[in-house]
Amino acid sequence: MNYLSRLSLPLIFGLSACSSVYYSGLEKIGIPKRDVMVYRVEKARDTQEETKEQFKSALEQFTAVTHFKGGDLEATYNKLNHEYEASVDKADEVKQRIKDIEDVSEALFSEWENEITQYSSASLKRSSQNKLKETKIQYQQLIRAMKSAESKINPILVVFKDQVMFMKHNLNAQAIASLKTDLGSIKTDVSNLIAAMEKSINEANAFIKTMEK
């Protein structure tokens, strides 16, 4: 990945074209599918770390609203809405990162399987087959963890959205009371999301190590 770091091509790697021509083009400038995959897993890992922090921040703001004692309630709503919208943006980013990984993994594994058939050496062929099997197992663990974490995001956003809209339409004590009612379940759901994100991040790190061996 040192070569990739020197190239610094976030735009190229950020694209998610599902095309053999697209990946062939990258390989012509010295960027193999394997490096693209590692890069995308790194980006997904970093995005999950950012998402984890964003939902912590949103929870803190929701909690702060329940302690509202007076002042500008509209300004408080605006802060809450900002946290909600930032959380939605991160949720969309997490989903796209997973799609990007799935896209390049399909191309990489297909190429790898095809190239295995071209070995004349039986021992090298077995070694490559074993490495492919190991990589696929690690990959499946990674994707399951990422999708498990991602699946926990939307239920939280649904509650966030309800509360933000209710506060928008009821800038009064009733809105605060409504939020207090749901705060306990929100805290539990965010805690579960953070735990799932951390597991996914650990799986990403393990996968990156597997690919760099």
C-alpha positions in Angstrom: 0.0 0.0 0.0 3.0 2.4 0.1 2.7 2.8 -3.7 -0.9 3.7 -3.3 -0.1 6.2 -0.6 2.3 8.0 -2.9 -0.2 8.0 -5.7 -2.9 9.6 -3.5 -5.9 8.9 -5.8 -8.9 9.1 -3.6 -11.1 10.1 -6.6 -10.2 7.0 -8.5 -10.7 4.7 -5.6 -13.9 6.4 -4.6 -15.6 5.4 -7.8 -17.7 2.3 -7.7 -17.9 1.3 -11.4 -18.7 -2.4 -11.8 -16.7 -3.0 -15.0 -13.7 -5.1 -16.0 -12.6 -2.2 -18.2 -12.6 0.1 -15.2 -10.4 -2.2 -13.1 -8.2 -3.0 -16.1 -7.6 0.7 -16.5 -6.4 0.9 -12.9 -4.1 -2.0 -13.4 -2.6 -0.3 -16.4 -1.4 2.5 -14.2 -0.1 0.1 -11.6 -3.0 -0.3 -9.3 -4.1 -4.0 -9.0 -7.6 -5.0 -7.7 -6.0 -6.4 -4.5 -4.7 -2.9 -3.6 -8.1 -1.3 -4.5 -9.8 -3.8 -2.2 -7.5 -3.1 0.8 -7.9 0.7 0.2 -11.7 0.4 0.2 -11.7 -1.7 3.3 -9.5 0.9 5.0 -11.9 3.7 3.9 -14.9 1.7 5.2 -13.2 1.1 8.5 -12.4 4.8 8.9 -16.0 5.7 7.9 -17.4 3.3 10.5 -15.1 4.9 13.1 -16.4 8.4 12.1 -20.0 7.1 12.1 -19.5 5.7 15.6 -18.4 9.1 16.8 -21.2 10.9 15.0 -23.9 8.7 16.7 -22.2 9.3 20.1 -22.4 13.1 19.4 -26.1 12.8 18.3 -26.9 10.9 21.5 -25.2 13.6 23.6 -27.3 16.2 21.9 -30.5 14.3 22.4 -29.6 13.8 26.0 -28.9 17.5 26.4 -32.3 18.4 25.1 -34.0 16.4 27.8 -32.2 18.6 30.3 -33.5 21.8 28.7 -34.5 24.2 31.4 -35.3 27.3 29.4 -33.9 29.5 26.7 -34.1 29.4 22.9 -35.8 26.1 22.2 -35.7 26.7 18.4 -31.9 27.0 18.6 -31.9 23.7 20.5 -34.0 22.1 17.8 -31.6 23.4 15.1 -28.7 21.7 16.9 -30.6 18.5 17.2 -31.6 18.6 13.5 -28.0 19.2 12.6 -26.9 16.0 14.4 -29.7 14.0 12.8 -28.7 15.2 9.3 -25.1 14.5 10.0 -26.0 11.0 11.1 -28.0 10.4 8.0 -25.0 11.4 5.8 -22.8 9.0 7.7 -25.3 6.2 7.3 -25.4 6.7 3.6 -21.6 6.8 3.4 -21.4 3.5 5.4 -23.8 1.8 2.9 -21.8 3.1 -0.1 -18.5 1.9 1.4 -19.9 -1.6 1.7 -21.1 -1.6 -1.9 -17.7 -0.5 -3.0 -16.0 -3.4 -1.2 -18.5 -5.9 -2.6 -17.9 -4.6 -6.1 -14.2 -4.9 -6.1 -14.2 -8.2 -4.2 -16.3 -9.8 -7.0 -13.8 -8.7 -9.6 -10.8 -9.8 -7.5 -12.1 -13.2 -6.6 -13.2 -13.9 -10.2 -9.8 -13.0 -11.5 -8.0 -15.0 -8.8 -10.1 -18.2 -9.5 -9.4 -17.8 -13.2 -5.7 -17.4 -12.7 -5.5 -20.5 -10.5 -6.4 -22.7 -13.4 -3.4 -21.4 -15.3 -0.8 -22.8 -12.9 1.4 -25.6 -14.2 2.9 -26.2 -10.8 0.6 -28.3 -8.6 2.2 -27.0 -5.3 1.9 -23.4 -6.3 -1.7 -24.0 -7.4 -2.6 -25.6 -4.0 -0.9 -22.7 -2.2 -2.9 -20.2 -4.2 -6.1 -22.1 -3.7 -5.5 -22.2 0.1 -4.8 -18.5 0.2 -7.9 -17.7 -1.8 -10.0 -19.9 0.5 -8.5 -18.2 3.6 -9.1 -14.7 2.1 -12.8 -15.6 1.2 -13.5 -16.8 4.7 -12.0 -13.6 6.2 -13.9 -11.5 3.6 -17.2 -13.1 4.5 -16.6 -12.5 8.2 -15.8 -8.8 7.4 -18.9 -8.3 5.2 -21.2 -10.0 7.8 -19.8 -7.7 10.5 -20.2 -4.6 8.4 -23.7 -5.4 7.3 -24.7 -6.3 10.8 -23.5 -2.9 12.1 -25.1 -1.1 9.2 -28.4 -2.8 9.9 -28.5 -1.2 13.3 -28.3 2.3 12.0 -31.7 2.8 10.3 -33.8 1.9 13.4 -32.0 4.6 15.3 -32.4 7.1 12.5 -36.2 6.4 12.4 -36.5 7.3 16.1 -34.2 10.3 15.6 -36.3 11.6 12.7 -39.6 11.2 14.6 -38.2 13.1 17.6 -36.7 15.9 15.5 -39.9 16.4 13.5 -42.0 16.3 16.7 -39.8 19.0 18.2 -40.0 21.0 15.0 -43.8 21.0 15.2 -44.0 21.4 19.0 -41.4 23.7 20.4 -42.6 23.3 23.9 -42.4 21.1 27.0 -44.4 18.4 25.3 -41.6 17.8 22.8 -39.1 17.5 25.6 -41.3 15.0 27.5 -41.6 12.9 24.4 -37.9 12.7 23.9 -37.4 11.8 27.6 -39.7 8.8 27.1 -37.6 7.4 24.2 -34.2 8.3 25.6 -33.6 5.0 27.3 -34.2 2.9 24.2 -32.2 5.4 22.1 -29.2 5.0 24.5 -29.5 1.2 24.3 -29.7 1.2 20.5 -26.7 3.5 20.1 -24.7 1.4 22.5 -25.5 -1.7 20.5 -24.6 0.1 17.3 -21.2 1.2 18.7 -20.4 -2.3 19.8 -21.3 -3.6 16.3 -19.2 -0.9 14.7 -16.2 -1.8 16.9 -16.5 -5.5 16.0 -16.7 -4.5 12.3 -13.7 -2.3 12.6 -11.7 -5.1 14.2 -12.7 -7.4 11.4 -11.6 -4.8 8.9 -8.2 -4.6 10.5 -7.9 -8.4 10.5 -8.8 -8.6 6.8 -6.2 -6.0 5.9 -3.6 -8.0 7.7 -4.6 -11.1 5.8 -4.3 -9.2 2.5 -0.9 -7.9 3.3 0.6 -11.2 4.1 
